[in-house]
Amino acid sequence: MENKKTRVLLTGGAGFIGHHVLEGILKETDWEIVVLDRLDLPGSLERLRDIEVWEANKHRVKFVWWDLKSQMNQYVSKDIGEIDHVWHLAANSHVDRSIKDPALFVMDNVLGTTNLLLWAKDRQLKKFIYFSTDEVFGPAPKGVFYKEWDRYRSCNPYAASKAGAEEMCLAFCNTYGLPIVITHTMNVFGERQHPEKFIPMTVKKILNGDKVLIHGDPEKKIPGSRLWIHARNVCQALLFINENGTVGEKYNIVGEKEVDNLAMARFIAKTLGKKLEYEFMDFHSSRPGHDLRYSLDGSLLKEMGFSYPKDFEASLEKTIKWMVDPKNIKWLVV
């Protein structure tokens, strides 16, 4: 009798991080993948067709269109079929848009997650991984690295909606026994990222000779900083957590190196061989709800045996050069 293949439901699998996760699953496992996506602003099936392993493995991927703001009915359930793992990456994730329309983010991230949890609670799942963000902790003072269970202090509606969805996940774990695991991830970069995000946006501005805005402290002296991680390394961490993570726990997925926004812009300009024109902006006056610094403590995964890659600069340089390759420039002008 043929062994039954592991099947994972990957929500948001046509999004930026989601399609890199899908690629990683295809490369590292023999799993079958059901992608659930509504294909709005961040989602595109073209991303799936663009990954190098797609043609040889597309038979392992099934796409299901669904907007999680609606409860999942018997028709979509039948379309999805039996599932072993749920990796819930689908989210509305842009801070500026959340400030303009906070209710939409509650609907997408809190209600959408709750509808998925309701669908999942009566199924025999091995793991349900909820993909959250460092922003739930709010700003991190210099020298502070937040651990998984530190207090939350959301500074914008996006962060609050992700924190609310986390609490619903924990409630379903405690009330219904759903095998929930929660992750926090910091700034993610990689190929095919939407040009509203800092790295592709900066690449685009430098190529066009435009001024890059560097958000900093009120005195316009200290630039904001983040810990950056490539999306493929996020997938490696998720695979590790799926195998080794404990139900009911949280895990920080943290990049190798902290880089401030000015240093990042300078690295991009140097890689492109272009001059950087920039202007400092007071981050809070120009972008209320944004935080100067985010930071997570990644020691828990390391103690469990997960090894982070040590090739940040090389990976970043490769990604920047990929973005400006004539074959790929379309992703900068979406």
N, C-alpha and C positions, 0 to 999 in steps of 0.2 A: 504494500500500500504506500502510495506516494505521501511524503510528509507535507503537511499543510504549511504553506508559506505564511510568514508573519506579515500582517497588514497594518499599516499606520494611516490614520486620518491626519493630514497636514493642512490645517486651516491657514489661509493667507499664503498658500504655496506659490502663487504667481507674483507675490510681492518681492521686494528687494532681498530681504533676509531670507524669506521663505523659499525662493527659488535656489539660493545657494545651499540651503539646508536640504532641499530636494536633491540637488546634485550630489551632495555629500552622502546622502542615504543610498543613492544609486551606485556610487563608487565603492562604498564601504560595506554594503550588505546585499542580500538577495531579496529584501523585502519588496512587497507590493505597496504602492502608495496611492491613496485617494486624496486628491487635492480639492479642497473646498474653498472657493473664492467667489467674490461677486464682481471682480474685474472692474473696480472703479479707479480713482486716480492713481493709487500706487500699484495696482495689479495689471499685469500684461502677460498673455500667453506667449507673446514674442520672446519673453525672457526664457521660457522653457525651451523653445525651439532653438535658442541661441547658445545653450550650454553644450559643451563638447561631447558629452556622453548621451545626448538626447536620442539620436537616431537609433543607436544600438540598444537603448533601454526603454523607449517610449511605450513598449508593450506592457511594462510593469506599472505604468501610471494611468490612473483614471481621473478625469476631471468632472467635478460636480459643481454646477453654479448654484449658489445659495447666499442670501443675505441673512445673516444671523440675527438681525433685528426681529425677524419672524421666527416663531417656534418651528422646529424641524418636524415636518409631518411624516406620515407613513410612506409617502412617495419618495421623498428624499432619503429616508431611512433605508428603503429597499434599494435605492440607487447606490448608496454607500456600501451596504452589505455588512458582513461581520468584520469587526475591527479588534485588534489586540492592543494598540496604543493610540492615544490622541496627543498630538503636539499642537497646541493652540497658539499660533503666532499671529493670527488675523487681528488687526487693531487699526483704529484711526490714530495716527501717531505724530501729527505735526503740531507743535506747541502754539504757533501763531494762529492756526485755524481753530484750535481749542479755545483760545482767548476770544475769538470772534463769535464762536458758536459752541459754548460749553455743553448745552443740552444734547447736541449731536454726539458728543464724545461719551456722554453718559449712556445714550442709546446704543452706540456702537460697541463700547468697551465693557460696560457693566451689564446692560441688558443682553447684548450679544453673547457675552460669556455665560450669563445665567441660562440662556436658551440652550447653549451647547451642553452645559452641565446637566440640565434637565433631560436632554437626550441621552447623555452618557451614563446617568446614575443607575439605570436598570440593565446595563450591559456588563459583561464579564471582562473588564479591561485589566490589563497588567499595569499600565501607567497612564496617567493623564498629566502631561507637562504643560503648565501655564507659563508663558513667556512674558515676563514683566520687565521693568526698567529700573535703572538707578535713580530716576527722577522722583520716585516715591519718597526717598529720604530727604529731598530738598538739598539746599546748598551745603557743601562740605567745606568747613574752614581749613586753611592750610594745615597739613599734617594729620587730618582726620580721614580715616578710611572706614566706611560704615560696614559693619558685619550684618549677616543675613537677618537677624531678629532685632536690630536696633529700631528705635522709634521712627515713625514716618512723619514727615512735615511737607506735604505737597505744596508747591508754590504756584502751580498753574492747573487749569482744569484737566489737561491731558494726564498729568501725574496723578491727580485725585481720582480720575476714572480708572486708571490702572490699579491704584491702591484699593479702590472699591471692588474691582473684579477679583483681586487677590483674596480679599476677605470673603467673597462669595465662594471662591474655590475652597478655602479652609473650612467654611461652614458646611459645604457638601462633603468634604472629607470627614468631618467630625459627626455630621448628622446621618449621612447615608453610606459612609464607608467607601466613598469614591477614592481611588488610589492617586491622590493629588501630589504633585511635586511642583514647586514654584522656582523659577530662575529669575535673577536680575542680571541685566546686561548693560554695559556702558556703550559709548558711541561705536557704531559698527560702520566699517567702510568696505568697499569692494566694487567689482564690476557691475554695471547696469543700475547704479543707484540713481534715484530721481534727482535732477539738477537743482531742486530746492534745498538739498542738504549741503553742508558746509564744504566738503572736499570737492565734489563735482561743480558746485556753484563757484568756488574759488578758481578752479581750473578754467571754467568758462569765462570768468571775468578777466583773468590774466591773459588768456588768448585774445580777448576782445580789446585789451588795453584799458579796461575799466578799473575803477578804484574798488579795492576790497575793504569792506567795513570790518574792523576788528573790535569786538565788544570787550570792554574791560571794566575796571572799577570806576567809581565816580570821578576820580582824579585823572582818569584816562592814562594810567601808567602801568597797571597790572592787567595783562590780557586774561580772558577766561581760559580755563584749561579742562581737558578731558583725558580719560584713559581710553585709547583707541584699540579696536580689535577687528581683524578681517572676518567677514561673514563665514568663510570656510572653517575658521577656527571655532566660531560659535557652534557650528554643526558638530565638530569633533567633541566639544564639551557636552552638547545635548546627547550624543550617542553614549558618552561615558556616564552621564547622569541617568539616562534611561536604563542602563545596565546596573549601575551601582548605587543610585540614589535611594534614599529612604522615604517611604510614603509619609506625607505630612511635613516634610522638611523643605527648606529653602536653600538655594545655592547661588552664589555670586559667580558670574562668568566675566572675568576681568582681563583687560588687555595687558600687554607686556609693559607698556611704557606710557607715562603721562606726558602729554605734549600741549603747550599752550597754543592758542589760535594764531598768534603772530608767528611763532616758530613753524607751525603747520603751513601757513601761507608762504613763508620764506622757502620752506622745503619744496613746495609745489612749484614756485617760480624758478628755483634753481634747477629742478628736474626738467622743466619746460624750456630752460635757457632764456627766460624772459625776465623783464624788470617788474618788480612788485611795486604797485602804487597802492597805498593803503591809508586809512583814516581811522583813528581811535574813536569809539563811541562809548558813552556811558551805558553799560548793558541794561541797567534797570530803567533809566529814563527812556531809552529808545525801545526797549523790549520788556515792558512790565510782565512779570511772571516767569522770566528767565533767570537762571542762576549762574553765578560767575564760575563756580567750580563744582563738579560732581566727582565723587570718588568712592570706590568700593574696596573692601578687603577680600582678596581672592584666596586666602590661605586655606580655607576649608577644602576646596577641590584639590589643592596641591597635597594636603595631608592625606586625602583619599587615594592619591596616586596618579592624578591627572597631570600631565606635563604640558605646560604652555609652550608654544613655539618661541624661538628667539630670533626671529628674522623680521622685526617690525619695519625697519627702514627699507630693506630689500623688497618686502611685500608692498609697502606703500609706493615705492618708486615704480614697481612693476604695474600696479594698478593705475597710476597716473598715466604712464605711457600707453597702457591699454586704452584708456579713455580717449586719447587723442589720435589713436590709430584711425586712418580713414575708414576702415571697416566698422569701427565702433563709435564714431563721432555722433551717430544718430542718437545715442543715449544722453548726450549733453544738450540736445535741442528738443527734448520731449515737450 
